Amino acid sequence: MRIISSTYDNRDDELVVVVVKMVHEYYRMVVKEIEDVLLEEIEKFRWWFEQDIDGENKDENKLVMVNEEGWMS
């Protein structure tokens, strides 16, 4: 029976440090990717909003119902 001591080998410590650094870097990359996608979507919404403000007239503000066949009601 082997008693587990509270100290690790130096190699084990180095392995833990490397794994923690890799996981940390991976999560940073994932967060950065999510951030980039969200910023792209925000930029699209801003562009659409500016287009709506710049190009609107009174007729464009009316809602029109369209049925499945494409007929306006």
N, C-alpha and C positions, 0 to 999 in steps of 0.2 A: 504494500500500500504506500502510495506516494502522498506526502503532505504538500499541498500547494502553498507556496510561500507568497508573501505580498510583493515580492520583487520579481521583475521579469528580466529575461536576458536583454542585453542591449539590442540584439537583432530584432526581438519582438517589439521593443519600443520604437525602433526605426520603422518597422512595418506598419505599426499603428499610426505613426505620424504620416507616412506616405499615403495610407488609405484615407485618413481624415482629410488630407490636403486634396486628394483626388475627388472625393465626394463633395467637398466644399466647392471646388472649381466647377464640377458638373452642375451643381445647383445654381451657381452664379450664371453659368451659360444658359440654363433653362429660364431663369428669371429674366435675363437679358432678352432672350427670344420672345418671351411673353410681353415684356415691356415694348419691344420693337413693334410687335403686332398691334398692341393697343394704341401706340402712337400713330401708326399708319391709319387705323380706323378713325381716330380723332381727327386726323388731317383730312380724311375723306369727308367726314361730317361737316367740318368747317368749310370745305370747298363747296359742298352741296348747299349749305346754308347761305353762303355768299352768293351762289348762283340764284337761289330762290329770291333773295332780297333784291339783287340787281335786275332780275328779269321778270319780276311779277307785274301783272296788271290786274284790273278788277275781274276780268273774265277767268283768269287762271286761279283765282281764289275760290271759285265755285267747285263744290264736290259733285262728281257725276258718278252715278251707279251704273255699272256695266254687268250684264248677266253673263251666263256661261257661253252663250253664242256670240258675245261681243256687241250686243245691242245696248245702246245707252237708254237709260230710263229717266 
